[in-house]
Amino acid sequence: MRNVNLASLGLLFAAIGLATVEPGKKTTFADEQAAVATSALSAEQQAALAAVDVRLAGVETLAAKIDDPDYKAEVARQIEDFKETRLAIEKNFDQGRYEALMHSVISRYQVVALWLKAPPLPSQEHNTLTPEETAAGWRLLFDGKSLALWRGYRSQAMPGS
């Protein structure tokens, strides 16, 4: 009912010249957000949506730092989906849907942050000791080629199988 009323008001305002909509012009998230801002949300609901906006802005900030074009495009698509869901919630607030959106946005933020801070790949020198470890008496059990320094459990040599 609310969607029909908002659409009717938009048409009425356009008809009497209070609002203009250019044919073929695509509206932005900010345009839609401003249009819906007049809806009757409680202060608590408005604060909840503002919290989503802050977190979405954080995801967008991190997404701008992604250097992989495929991953960047995927995150951008997800951000657009989040914004559409947020607008739908603002038009018809549903607590469960809001909580699911908030969880998704926070999760995406964490995944992107971890992706950006991925640890460096280990060097090709997997099985080496530092000079300090060698001085402390450490020795490698595997030289990368043989099991010469290995032995079986309660045995002096490696078992045959």
C-alpha positions in Angstrom: 0.0 0.0 0.0 2.8 2.4 0.9 4.6 1.8 -2.4 1.4 2.6 -4.3 0.9 5.8 -2.3 4.5 6.9 -2.8 4.2 6.2 -6.6 0.9 8.1 -6.7 2.4 11.0 -4.9 5.4 11.1 -7.3 3.0 11.1 -10.3 0.9 13.8 -8.8 3.9 16.0 -8.0 5.2 15.5 -11.5 1.8 16.3 -13.0 1.5 19.6 -11.2 5.2 20.5 -11.8 6.5 20.1 -8.2 8.9 17.3 -9.3 10.4 16.4 -12.6 11.6 13.1 -13.7 13.6 13.0 -16.9 12.6 10.0 -19.1 15.4 7.4 -19.2 17.3 9.0 -16.3 18.6 6.4 -13.9 18.1 7.3 -10.3 21.0 6.8 -7.8 21.0 5.2 -4.4 21.2 8.7 -2.9 18.2 9.9 -4.9 16.1 6.9 -3.8 17.3 7.3 -0.2 16.2 10.9 -0.2 12.9 10.0 -1.6 12.2 7.4 1.0 13.5 9.6 3.8 10.0 11.0 4.2 8.6 7.6 5.1 7.3 7.0 8.6 10.2 5.1 10.4 10.7 5.2 14.1 13.8 6.9 15.4 15.2 3.4 16.3 14.6 2.2 12.8 16.2 5.3 11.3 19.3 4.8 13.6 19.5 1.1 12.5 19.5 2.1 8.8 22.1 4.8 9.5 24.3 2.1 11.1 23.9 0.0 7.9 24.9 3.1 5.8 28.1 3.6 7.9 29.1 0.0 7.4 28.3 0.0 3.7 30.5 3.1 3.4 33.3 1.1 5.1 32.9 -1.8 2.6 33.0 0.7 -0.3 36.2 2.3 1.1 37.9 -1.1 1.4 36.6 -2.2 -2.0 38.2 0.8 -3.6 41.6 -0.7 -2.5 41.1 -4.1 -4.3 43.5 -4.6 -7.1 42.0 -7.7 -8.6 39.5 -6.5 -11.3 37.3 -9.7 -11.1 37.0 -9.6 -7.3 36.5 -5.8 -7.3 33.6 -6.2 -9.7 32.1 -9.0 -7.6 32.3 -6.9 -4.4 30.8 -3.9 -6.3 27.9 -6.1 -7.4 27.3 -7.2 -3.8 27.4 -3.7 -2.6 24.7 -2.7 -5.1 22.6 -5.7 -3.9 23.1 -4.5 -0.3 21.9 -1.0 -1.2 18.8 -2.3 -3.0 18.0 -4.5 0.1 18.5 -1.5 2.4 16.1 0.6 0.3 13.5 -2.1 0.4 13.9 -2.4 4.2 13.5 1.4 4.5 10.3 1.3 2.4 8.9 -1.6 4.5 10.9 -2.1 7.6 11.3 -5.7 8.7 13.6 -6.4 11.7 14.6 -9.9 10.5 15.5 -8.6 7.1 17.4 -5.7 8.6 19.5 -8.1 10.8 20.3 -10.4 7.9 21.4 -7.3 5.9 23.6 -6.0 8.7 25.2 -9.5 9.1 25.9 -9.7 5.4 27.4 -6.2 5.3 29.6 -6.9 8.3 30.7 -10.2 6.9 31.6 -8.7 3.5 33.6 -6.0 5.3 35.6 -8.7 7.2 36.2 -10.8 4.2 37.5 -7.9 2.1 39.6 -6.6 5.0 41.2 -10.1 5.4 41.7 -10.4 1.6 43.5 -7.0 1.6 45.7 -8.1 4.5 46.5 -11.6 3.3 49.8 -12.9 4.6 52.6 -13.1 2.1 53.2 -16.4 0.6 56.0 -18.4 2.2 59.4 -18.4 0.5 60.6 -21.5 -1.4 63.0 -22.2 1.4 60.5 -24.1 3.5 62.9 -26.3 5.4 65.7 -24.2 6.8 67.0 -23.0 10.1 68.0 -19.5 11.0 71.5 -19.0 12.3 70.1 -18.5 15.8 68.2 -21.9 15.6 71.4 -23.7 14.4 73.4 -22.1 17.2 70.8 -23.2 19.8 71.3 -26.8 18.6 68.3 -27.3 16.4 68.6 -29.6 13.5 66.3 -30.5 10.6 64.8 -33.9 10.4 64.0 -33.7 6.7 66.5 -32.4 4.1 63.9 -32.5 1.4 65.3 -35.6 -0.2 65.6 -38.5 2.2 64.3 -39.8 5.6 67.8 -40.5 6.8 67.3 -38.8 10.2 63.8 -40.3 10.7 63.0 -43.4 12.7 59.9 -45.4 13.4 58.1 -45.3 16.8 60.1 -47.2 19.4 62.6 -48.2 16.7 66.1 -47.2 15.6 65.2 -47.2 11.8 62.4 -46.4 9.5 60.0 -49.3 8.9 59.9 -50.8 5.4 56.4 -49.6 4.7 
